[in-house]
């Protein structure tokens, strides 16, 4: 029986290696590359803006951002969604005064353009930053209107913040400040 033992010793490492390859290969195939992350982030952000921007051009009973938080809540990180809802509810309760954001949070302006495009998309520290630029005939802008910050959560991109390069501000900070101001009254 010494031959069986020898065969087992030689077969066992091969079986182990083949088993590891079979087990690890699917996991390795699921790991995305930075290029794939940039592309999927760009696609996600682009699809959102393609859906959202037409609402900014319609006469609605409330802000277009309310449509987004009601119809597509899954695209926002829960903490951002909650802050947007609180701000919207506070503004709806205030009759003749502004107590919430007074601009479109997703395009970064009070008078949204009819078209926006996602230009530069970058990955930094596990987050995606997608530049949102208006599209206009006489376009002289040297900065994006907004920069959408996204993070992957449970295999899906989620908006976590929006930055406004023109005024060096961001949505999460603005919502927090407004919430504190409302708390003082």
C-alpha positions, -999 to +999 in steps of 0.1 A: +000+000+000+029+024-001+020+032-037-015+045-027+000+068-001+024+082-027-004+087-052-026+104-026+003+128-017+007+138-053-030+140-062-040+158-031-021+191-038-034+191-074-070+185-062-066+214-037-053+238-063-080+229-088-106+233-060-093+267-051-094+279-087-130+266-091-140+283-058-121+316-063-126+322-100-163+333-098-154+357-069-125+371-089-147+376-119-172+396-098-145+421-087-149+453-107-121+473-122-119+511-117-128+515-154-160+495-149-168+515-118-164+548-136-186+535-165-213+521-142-213+553-121-215+575-153-244+554-166-263+555-132-259+593-129-267+598-166-299+577-163-310+596-132-305+630-149-322+619-181-352+609-160-351+639-136-343+670-157-376+670-177-395+674-143-375+706-137-391+721-169-427+713-159-452+733-138-455+712-107-472+719-074-439+716-056-402+714-064-390+688-089-367+674-062-398+662-044-407+641-074-373+625-072-374+617-035-410+603-038-406+583-070-369+572-068-360+571-031-337+541-037-312+563-056-303+582-024-284+571+006-310+568+034-295+597+055-296+621+025-331+610+016-342+617+052-326+651+052-342+660+019-376+649+031-373+669+064-363+700+044-392+696+020-417+690+048-405+721+067-407+743+035-442+730+028-453+740+064-439+775+060-464+796+042-447+828+031-411+823+041-382+803+029-370+778+055-355+752+032-333+750+002-343+775-024-326+759-054-327+726-072-304+704-052-295+680-080-286+706-107-273+733-083-294+763-095-327+781-092-334+781-129-326+747-143-315+743-179-335+719-202-305+696-206-276+684-185-247+660-193-224+640-171-188+649-181-158+640-160-163+610-136-136+602-111-131+577-083-116+588-050-115+568-018-142+544-029-166+572-040-176+583-074-177+620-084-198+628-115-196+664-129-230+676-140-228+703-167-257+722-183-260+720-220-267+754-237-260+770-271-241+799-255-222+778-230-194+797-213-193+778-181-158+769-167-171+748-138-198+721-136-232+732-122-229+704-096-208+674-088-228+644-077-210+623-051-220+586-052-211+555-032-218+519-039-242+504-014-254+468-016-241+466-051-259+497-063-248+533-067-265+558-044-262+596-043-246+606-010-241+644-016-241+671-042-213+697-044-216+731-059-182+744-072-195+779-080-203+786-044-179+762-027-208+744-008-225+711-007-261+698-001-255+678+031-239+708+048-267+732+035-294+708+047-278+705+081-274+743+085-310+749+075-322+722+100-302+739+128-317+773+118-352+760+119-345+744+153-337+779+168-371+793+160 
